[in-house]
């Protein structure tokens, strides 16, 4: 053994600093993740949920009476939105608008310019692999509004 310096001891103050530092790091990371989550996802579906709920049943019944089914797919840099009636025939709507984006944030949101090709609606889009949501709003020839969130999975 070397003479001169006594061995350092691990005291209660050292343990307090270690535990305090570890919990401080955990709390700082949690705050950073919470701020990131809140700032990237607005979480707003409707401005006033009570007002929207008052006409929900009537809108749902009218939408279901149309008998439409919607399917989304992608190939390369094109997305396809197929709207079919109860008999499986393609439907050309009076108006169509859609937002293409991720479920977790809005930074990748796009507004595709859909064109009806006689069978389906197609539009160019920049798609990276993963799950995408198409939040579409269509209007039938009789004025009935049709809203649906369609999930699109883009393979690698």
Buried (B, 14 or more C-beta within 10 A) or exposed (E): EEEEEEEEEEEEEEEEEEEEEEEEEEEEEEEEEEEEEEEEEEEEEEEEEEEEEEEEEEBEEBBEEBEBEBEBEBEEEEBBBBBBEEEEEBBEBEEBEBBBBBEEBEEBEBEBEBEBEEEBBBBEBEBEEBEBBBBBBBBBEEEBEBEBEBEBEBEE
